[in-house]
Amino acid sequence: MQLVVNKRNLIWSYLLVLTPVCMGIFGCKQGVEEATKIEVELYTTSDLDYPEDPIKITNGVTENYLQNFFLPWNLSPEQVVDSLDSFPGKNLSYLQNYLEDDEWYGENKKPHKRVLREEIVENVELGTFPNFQKKGIVIAHTNLRRIPSNRPGFDTYSKAGEGFPFDYFQETNLWANTPLQLLHLTNDKQWCYAVSPYYKGWVALHDLAIVTDDFISAWKTGHYAMPKSDAVNLSDPSSNYAINAKMGMVLPYENSTKGEQILAFYTNADENQNAVILKAAIDKDKVALADFRFEKDKLKILVSNLIGRPYGWGGNLENRDCSSMIRDLMATYQVWLPRDSKDQIDIGQQFELTGSLEEKMQLIKAKAIPFQTILRKKGHNMLYVGENERGEPLIFHAIWGLKTTYSNKKLATYLVDYPLEGIHHDEDGALKGRHILGESVITSVLAGSGNEGVTRPLLDEIYTMTNILENLKP
């Protein structure tokens, strides 16, 4: 395997805060510390180790995927309410915690005012739960929220790794065509508390529609196509409503009179918010059908369509975070993964990673399987995709940034009175920040090493891995 390195493969970052602060604030004329250069080596899709032979995705695996995906429709409203605590996500009681917490910061970098928090909670009217027990479907790519509001909830902006994009009220994105069990409407009829296949939480009512048993029967065709990119346009000639399909989105379909096309289903709502089925003619080569093989040429297409895409915490702005990128990649083969990164690691055969960096690398190289193994550090999942020419494990992951640690007493003193977004003075006396990558990239597990100690290799914090297909086989 040949290592490809060019200008695009190197990300250069300079800490330029120190110089202007020292020159402009302290009037320093000499002794200014030289900026630290941070380098992260990136790889291309040609550098990866793909399966030598196609991997068989069994019928049992795809049946498990569809069972999980359609779960909100397969349960009765009574079953959902009785088992509500077992679904991932925040219960309605979370609203009381939000009401009493003065430390949530908004888009204006100021705390959420009590009066505005009261408006949100009073709009729910908890005493009437559940007041809207119906089945529904997502009709436009949307967000599932912890509170019935699009207002973000950030931690302290000046703290490294906080502020944008880490809106903690964002649970997950929901692609169109996602089944829902609807439970509770806000008083203003703009938000609905719902159970999705991934999380429970609040969805904007204008992004969903109500379904009937007849709709569900027509929708479950038994044939499901999975988009191979985020650029598959769905447009019905009889409607002015169209959307782009997303990788990870499930498209029921029927055969077209044109052999090279299928008629993919998507939805819109009528004036009463009831779902109607629309059908878009799309070329078969734009989607993964039942014969889509888990092999080099197909995987390379999928990775190429994901690499370089912006990072999106909780899937915000229709982007992907670490777990949703891996989920959507595997969903193309109808392999079910939970949405939450800590839940994904419990799927399959797990191995603990302890000891030195070299010991960890040796275990990864011995047990990990390209495109089938997830590596994990706290809060972040990575997909193992082979080795580079130096024998270092490679990972494909959607990442915000690498932790940075600097030391400068004068700047630390300045930060006490004049906080800077993204840099904070830690208890150990060091300045903590982030070197932003902000997208889906392919790196070595040693990414972060060799930067004068400012960044640590990712492998330092990787503590476990799982082979996700091992226990999914029937």
C-alpha positions as CSV (number, residue, x, y, z in Angstrom):
1,M,0.0,0.0,0.0
2,Q,1.5,3.4,-1.0
3,L,1.2,6.4,1.2
4,V,-0.2,9.4,-0.6
5,V,0.7,12.7,0.9
6,N,0.2,16.1,-0.8
7,K,-0.9,19.6,0.2
8,R,-4.4,18.3,0.7
9,N,-3.2,15.6,3.0
10,L,-1.7,18.0,5.5
11,I,-3.7,20.3,7.8
12,W,-1.6,23.1,9.2
13,S,-2.8,25.1,12.2
14,Y,-1.0,28.0,14.0
15,L,-1.8,29.2,17.5
16,L,-1.8,33.0,16.6
17,V,-3.6,34.1,19.8
18,L,-0.4,34.5,21.8
19,T,1.4,37.0,19.6
20,P,-1.4,39.7,19.3
21,V,-2.4,39.3,22.9
22,C,1.2,39.7,24.1
23,M,2.0,42.6,21.7
24,G,-1.3,44.4,22.0
25,I,-2.3,43.8,25.6
26,F,1.0,43.5,27.5
27,G,3.2,45.6,25.2
28,C,5.9,42.9,25.0
29,K,8.8,43.7,22.7
30,Q,10.7,40.5,23.1
31,G,10.5,37.0,24.4
32,V,7.3,36.2,22.4
33,E,7.0,32.4,22.1
34,E,7.1,31.0,18.6
35,A,3.8,29.7,17.3
36,T,3.3,26.0,17.5
37,K,2.7,24.2,14.2
38,I,0.2,21.3,14.3
39,E,0.3,18.7,11.6
40,V,-2.2,15.9,11.0
41,E,-1.6,13.4,8.1
42,L,-4.7,12.5,6.2
43,Y,-5.3,9.6,3.8
44,T,-7.4,9.0,0.7
45,T,-9.8,6.2,-0.2
46,S,-7.0,4.5,-2.2
47,D,-5.0,4.0,1.0
48,L,-7.5,1.7,2.6
49,D,-7.6,-2.1,3.0
50,Y,-10.8,-3.4,1.5
51,P,-12.2,-6.9,1.8
52,E,-10.4,-9.2,-0.5
53,D,-13.6,-11.2,-1.0
54,P,-17.2,-10.0,-0.8
55,I,-18.6,-10.2,2.7
56,K,-22.0,-11.9,2.9
57,I,-24.6,-9.9,4.7
58,T,-27.1,-12.5,5.7
59,N,-30.9,-12.3,5.6
60,G,-31.0,-12.4,9.4
61,V,-29.0,-9.2,9.5
62,T,-31.2,-7.3,7.2
63,E,-34.4,-8.6,8.9
64,N,-32.9,-7.4,12.2
65,Y,-32.3,-4.0,10.6
66,L,-35.9,-3.6,9.3
67,Q,-37.3,-4.9,12.6
68,N,-35.5,-2.1,14.5
69,F,-36.2,0.6,11.9
70,F,-40.0,-0.1,11.9
71,L,-40.3,-0.7,15.6
72,P,-42.3,2.5,16.3
73,W,-45.0,1.2,14.0
74,N,-44.9,-2.3,15.1
75,L,-45.8,-1.4,18.7
76,S,-49.2,-0.3,19.9
77,P,-49.5,3.1,21.6
78,E,-50.1,1.3,24.9
79,Q,-46.9,-0.7,24.6
80,V,-44.9,2.4,23.8
81,V,-46.2,4.3,26.8
82,D,-45.8,1.3,29.2
83,S,-42.1,0.8,28.0
84,L,-41.3,4.5,27.4
85,D,-38.4,4.5,29.9
86,S,-36.6,1.8,27.9
87,F,-36.2,3.9,24.8
88,P,-33.0,6.0,24.5
89,G,-33.4,9.7,25.0
90,K,-34.7,12.1,27.7
91,N,-38.1,11.6,29.4
92,L,-40.5,14.5,29.7
93,S,-39.2,15.0,33.3
94,Y,-36.1,16.5,31.7
95,L,-38.1,19.7,31.1
96,Q,-38.1,20.3,34.9
97,N,-34.3,19.9,35.0
98,Y,-34.1,22.4,32.1
99,L,-36.3,24.9,34.0
100,E,-34.2,24.9,37.1
101,D,-30.8,25.0,35.3
102,D,-29.4,28.5,34.9
103,E,-26.2,27.3,33.1
104,W,-27.5,26.7,29.6
105,Y,-26.1,29.2,27.1
106,G,-27.9,30.3,23.9
107,E,-26.9,31.5,20.5
108,N,-26.2,34.9,21.9
109,K,-23.6,33.4,24.4
110,K,-25.8,34.4,27.3
111,P,-27.7,32.1,29.7
112,H,-31.2,31.1,28.8
113,K,-33.5,33.5,30.7
114,R,-35.8,32.0,33.3
115,V,-38.9,33.5,31.7
116,L,-38.1,31.9,28.3
117,R,-37.5,28.6,29.9
118,E,-40.9,28.9,31.6
119,E,-42.6,29.5,28.3
120,I,-41.2,26.3,26.8
121,V,-42.2,24.2,29.8
122,E,-45.7,25.7,30.1
123,N,-46.3,25.0,26.4
124,V,-46.0,21.3,27.1
125,E,-48.6,20.9,29.8
126,L,-47.2,17.8,31.3
127,G,-50.4,16.9,33.2
128,T,-52.2,15.9,30.0
129,F,-49.6,13.4,28.8
130,P,-50.2,11.5,26.5
131,N,-52.6,13.7,24.5
132,F,-51.8,12.6,20.9
133,Q,-51.3,8.9,20.5
134,K,-50.9,8.3,16.7
135,K,-48.4,6.9,14.3
136,G,-46.4,9.2,12.1
137,I,-43.6,9.5,9.6
138,V,-40.9,12.1,9.0
139,I,-41.5,14.0,5.7
140,A,-38.5,16.3,5.7
141,H,-35.0,15.9,7.2
142,T,-35.3,17.2,10.7
143,N,-34.0,17.2,14.2
144,L,-35.1,15.3,17.3
145,R,-34.7,17.6,20.3
146,R,-34.5,17.3,24.1
147,I,-36.8,20.3,24.5
148,P,-39.6,21.5,22.2
149,S,-37.5,24.4,20.7
150,N,-34.8,24.9,18.1
151,R,-33.0,27.2,20.5
152,P,-29.5,25.7,21.2
153,G,-28.3,24.8,24.7
154,F,-24.5,25.2,25.0
155,D,-22.1,24.8,27.9
156,T,-19.7,27.6,28.7
157,Y,-18.4,29.0,25.4
158,S,-14.9,29.7,26.7
159,K,-14.3,26.0,27.7
160,A,-12.4,24.0,25.1
161,G,-14.7,21.5,23.3
162,E,-17.9,23.4,24.2
163,G,-19.9,26.1,22.4
164,F,-20.7,25.5,18.7
165,P,-21.3,22.9,17.4
166,F,-22.1,21.1,20.7
167,D,-25.8,22.0,21.2
168,Y,-26.7,19.5,24.0
169,F,-30.5,19.8,23.2
170,Q,-29.8,18.1,19.9
171,E,-30.4,14.4,20.2
172,T,-30.1,13.3,16.5
173,N,-31.1,14.1,13.0
174,L,-34.0,12.1,11.5
175,W,-33.9,11.5,7.8
176,A,-37.2,11.7,5.9
177,N,-39.1,8.4,5.8
178,T,-38.3,7.6,9.4
179,P,-41.3,5.9,11.3
180,L,-42.5,7.5,14.5
181,Q,-44.8,6.8,17.4
182,L,-46.4,10.1,18.3
183,L,-47.4,10.7,22.0
184,H,-47.8,14.4,23.0
185,L,-48.5,17.7,21.3
186,T,-47.5,21.1,22.7
187,N,-50.3,23.6,23.4
188,D,-49.3,25.6,20.3
189,K,-49.4,22.4,18.1
190,Q,-45.9,23.1,16.8
191,W,-44.0,20.3,18.5
192,C,-44.7,16.6,19.1
193,Y,-43.0,14.2,21.6
194,A,-42.3,11.1,19.7
195,V,-40.4,7.8,19.7
196,S,-38.2,7.1,16.7
197,P,-36.1,4.0,15.9
198,Y,-33.1,5.8,17.5
199,Y,-34.3,8.2,20.3
200,K,-37.3,9.7,21.9
201,G,-37.7,13.4,22.0
202,W,-39.3,16.4,20.3
203,V,-39.9,16.8,16.6
204,A,-41.3,19.9,14.8
205,L,-44.8,19.0,13.7
206,H,-44.4,20.6,10.3
207,D,-41.7,18.0,9.5
208,L,-43.9,15.0,10.1
209,A,-47.2,13.5,9.0
210,I,-49.8,11.2,10.5
211,V,-50.1,7.7,9.0
212,T,-52.9,5.1,9.0
213,D,-52.8,1.3,9.0
214,D,-53.6,1.5,5.2
215,F,-50.6,3.8,4.6
216,I,-48.3,1.5,6.6
217,S,-49.5,-1.5,4.6
218,A,-48.8,0.3,1.3
219,W,-45.5,1.6,2.5
220,K,-44.0,-1.7,3.6
221,T,-43.3,-3.0,0.1
222,G,-40.8,-5.6,1.3
223,H,-38.3,-4.0,-1.1
224,Y,-36.0,-1.2,0.3
225,A,-33.4,0.8,-1.5
226,M,-30.6,2.7,0.3
227,P,-29.1,5.8,-1.2
228,K,-25.4,5.6,-2.0
229,S,-24.9,9.4,-1.5
230,D,-26.7,12.5,-0.2
231,A,-27.4,13.8,-3.7
232,V,-30.3,11.5,-4.9
233,N,-33.1,13.8,-5.8
234,L,-36.6,12.5,-5.1
235,S,-39.2,14.3,-7.3
236,D,-42.7,13.1,-8.2
237,P,-44.1,14.5,-11.5
238,S,-47.5,15.1,-9.8
239,S,-46.1,17.2,-6.9
240,N,-44.1,20.3,-6.5
241,Y,-42.5,18.8,-3.3
242,A,-39.1,17.2,-3.7
243,I,-36.2,16.4,-1.4
244,N,-32.7,14.9,-1.6
245,A,-32.3,11.5,-0.2
246,K,-29.6,10.9,2.3
247,M,-27.2,8.0,2.9
248,G,-28.9,5.9,5.6
249,M,-32.4,6.8,4.5
250,V,-34.7,3.9,3.8
251,L,-36.6,4.1,0.5
252,P,-39.4,1.6,-0.1
253,Y,-39.8,1.0,-3.8
254,E,-41.6,-0.7,-6.6
255,N,-40.3,-1.6,-10.0
256,S,-40.6,0.9,-12.8
257,T,-41.6,0.2,-16.4
258,K,-38.1,1.3,-17.2
259,G,-35.7,-1.5,-16.3
260,E,-32.9,0.7,-15.3
261,Q,-35.0,2.6,-12.8
262,I,-37.1,2.1,-9.6
263,L,-40.0,4.1,-8.2
264,A,-38.8,5.2,-4.7
265,F,-41.3,6.2,-2.1
266,Y,-41.2,9.4,-0.1
267,T,-43.9,11.4,1.7
268,N,-45.6,14.7,2.1
269,A,-48.6,15.9,4.2
270,D,-52.0,17.0,3.1
271,E,-53.9,19.9,4.7
272,N,-54.8,17.8,7.7
273,Q,-51.2,16.6,8.3
274,N,-52.0,13.2,6.9
275,A,-49.2,11.4,5.0
276,V,-49.5,10.9,1.3
277,I,-47.2,8.6,-0.7
278,L,-45.1,10.2,-3.5
279,K,-43.0,8.2,-6.0
280,A,-39.8,9.3,-7.6
281,A,-38.2,7.6,-10.6
282,I,-34.5,7.1,-9.9
283,D,-31.7,5.2,-11.5
284,K,-30.8,1.9,-9.9
285,D,-27.1,2.7,-9.9
286,K,-27.8,5.6,-7.4
287,V,-29.1,3.2,-4.7
288,A,-28.0,0.0,-3.0
289,L,-30.5,-2.8,-3.6
290,A,-30.5,-6.3,-2.2
291,D,-27.6,-7.4,-4.5
292,F,-25.3,-4.6,-3.3
293,R,-22.1,-6.3,-2.3
294,F,-19.8,-5.6,0.7
295,E,-16.7,-5.3,-1.4
296,K,-13.9,-2.9,-2.5
297,D,-15.5,-1.1,-5.4
298,K,-18.8,-0.5,-3.6
299,L,-17.2,0.5,-0.3
300,K,-14.9,2.9,-2.0
301,I,-17.9,4.7,-3.6
302,L,-19.6,5.0,-0.1
303,V,-16.4,6.3,1.6
304,S,-15.8,8.8,-1.3
305,N,-19.3,10.2,-0.8
306,L,-18.8,10.7,3.0
307,I,-15.2,11.8,3.3
308,G,-14.7,15.5,3.7
309,R,-18.3,16.2,4.7
310,P,-18.6,18.7,7.5
311,Y,-18.9,17.5,11.1
312,G,-22.4,17.8,12.7
313,W,-22.9,17.2,16.4
314,G,-26.1,15.2,16.7
315,G,-26.5,15.4,13.0
316,N,-27.3,19.1,13.1
317,L,-27.4,21.0,9.9
318,E,-28.0,17.7,8.1
319,N,-24.3,16.8,8.8
320,R,-23.0,13.7,10.6
321,D,-21.1,13.1,13.9
322,C,-18.9,10.1,14.5
323,S,-21.7,7.6,15.3
324,S,-24.1,8.7,12.6
325,M,-21.5,8.5,9.9
326,I,-20.7,4.9,10.8
327,R,-24.4,4.2,11.2
328,D,-25.3,5.5,7.8
329,L,-22.4,3.8,6.1
330,M,-23.5,0.4,7.5
331,A,-27.2,1.1,7.0
332,T,-26.4,1.1,3.2
333,Y,-26.0,-2.7,3.7
334,Q,-29.0,-2.8,6.1
335,V,-26.8,-3.5,9.1
336,W,-28.4,-2.0,12.2
337,L,-26.4,0.1,14.6
338,P,-27.7,2.1,17.5
339,R,-27.4,5.9,17.1
340,D,-25.5,6.6,20.3
341,S,-21.7,6.0,20.2
342,K,-21.5,4.3,23.6
343,D,-24.3,1.9,22.5
344,Q,-22.6,1.0,19.2
345,I,-19.6,-0.4,21.0
346,D,-21.8,-3.0,22.7
347,I,-22.7,-4.5,19.3
348,G,-20.6,-7.5,18.2
349,Q,-17.4,-9.0,19.7
350,Q,-15.6,-6.6,22.0
351,F,-11.9,-6.3,22.9
352,E,-10.5,-4.2,25.6
353,L,-7.4,-2.1,24.6
354,T,-4.9,-1.6,27.5
355,G,-1.2,-1.2,27.9
356,S,1.3,0.8,25.8
357,L,0.6,2.3,22.4
358,E,2.5,-0.5,20.8
359,E,0.5,-3.1,22.7
360,K,-2.8,-1.5,21.6
361,M,-1.7,-1.3,18.0
362,Q,-0.7,-5.0,18.0
363,L,-4.1,-6.1,19.3
364,I,-5.9,-3.9,16.8
365,K,-3.8,-5.4,13.9
366,A,-4.5,-8.9,15.2
367,K,-8.2,-8.7,15.9
368,A,-9.7,-5.7,13.9
369,I,-11.4,-6.3,10.5
370,P,-11.4,-3.5,8.0
371,F,-14.9,-1.9,7.7
372,Q,-16.2,-4.2,10.4
373,T,-14.5,-2.9,13.6
374,I,-15.3,0.2,15.6
375,L,-12.6,1.7,17.8
376,R,-13.7,3.9,20.7
377,K,-12.4,6.6,23.0
378,K,-14.6,8.5,25.4
379,G,-17.3,10.3,23.3
380,H,-15.9,9.3,19.9
381,N,-16.1,6.2,17.6
382,M,-13.9,5.4,14.7
383,L,-14.2,2.8,11.9
384,Y,-11.0,0.7,11.4
385,V,-10.1,0.6,7.6
386,G,-6.7,-1.1,7.5
387,E,-3.0,0.0,7.9
388,N,-0.7,2.5,6.4
389,E,2.7,1.6,5.0
390,R,4.3,2.0,8.5
391,G,1.9,-0.6,9.9
392,E,-0.2,2.0,11.8
393,P,-4.0,1.2,12.0
394,L,-6.0,3.6,9.9
395,I,-9.4,5.0,10.9
396,F,-12.3,6.6,9.1
397,H,-14.1,9.0,11.4
398,A,-16.2,12.2,11.6
399,I,-14.2,14.3,14.1
400,W,-14.5,17.9,15.5
401,G,-10.9,18.3,16.6
402,L,-7.9,17.1,18.6
403,K,-7.4,18.3,22.2
404,T,-4.6,20.8,22.6
405,T,-2.6,21.8,25.7
406,Y,-0.4,24.9,25.8
407,S,1.5,26.6,28.7
408,N,1.8,30.3,29.1
409,K,1.4,32.1,32.4
410,K,0.7,35.6,31.0
411,L,-2.0,34.4,28.6
412,A,-3.5,32.3,31.3
413,T,-3.8,35.4,33.6
414,Y,-5.4,37.4,30.7
415,L,-8.0,34.7,30.2
416,V,-9.3,35.1,33.7
417,D,-10.7,38.5,32.9
418,Y,-11.0,38.2,29.1
419,P,-12.2,34.7,28.2
420,L,-11.6,33.6,24.6
421,E,-13.9,31.2,22.9
422,G,-12.5,27.7,22.7
423,I,-9.5,28.2,25.1
424,H,-9.7,27.8,28.9
425,H,-7.3,27.8,31.8
426,D,-7.4,24.3,33.3
427,E,-6.9,23.3,36.9
428,D,-3.5,21.9,36.1
429,G,-2.3,25.4,35.0
430,A,-2.3,24.5,31.3
431,L,-4.3,26.1,28.5
432,K,-6.7,23.7,26.9
433,G,-8.1,24.1,23.4
434,R,-8.9,22.3,20.1
435,H,-7.2,21.9,16.8
436,I,-10.2,21.8,14.5
437,L,-10.6,19.2,11.8
438,G,-14.3,19.5,11.6
439,E,-15.1,16.8,9.0
440,S,-15.0,13.2,8.0
441,V,-11.4,12.2,7.6
442,I,-9.1,9.1,7.3
443,T,-6.2,9.3,9.8
444,S,-3.8,7.0,11.6
445,V,-4.7,6.0,15.2
446,L,-1.5,8.0,16.1
447,A,-2.9,11.2,14.7
448,G,-1.9,13.9,17.1
449,S,1.6,12.6,17.9
450,G,4.7,14.6,17.0
451,N,3.3,18.0,17.7
452,E,5.7,19.0,20.6
453,G,3.2,17.6,23.1
454,V,0.5,20.1,22.2
455,T,-1.7,17.3,20.9
456,R,-1.8,13.6,22.0
457,P,-2.1,10.6,19.8
458,L,-5.7,9.4,19.5
459,L,-4.6,5.9,20.5
460,D,-3.7,7.2,24.0
461,E,-7.5,7.5,24.7
462,I,-8.8,4.5,22.7
463,Y,-9.8,1.9,25.2
464,T,-12.0,-0.7,23.4
465,M,-13.0,-2.0,20.0
466,T,-15.8,-4.2,18.7
467,N,-16.2,-6.3,15.5
468,I,-19.8,-5.4,14.7
469,L,-20.8,-8.2,12.4
470,E,-19.6,-11.0,14.7
471,N,-22.7,-11.4,16.9
472,L,-25.1,-10.2,14.2
473,K,-24.8,-13.4,12.2
474,P,-27.8,-15.8,12.8
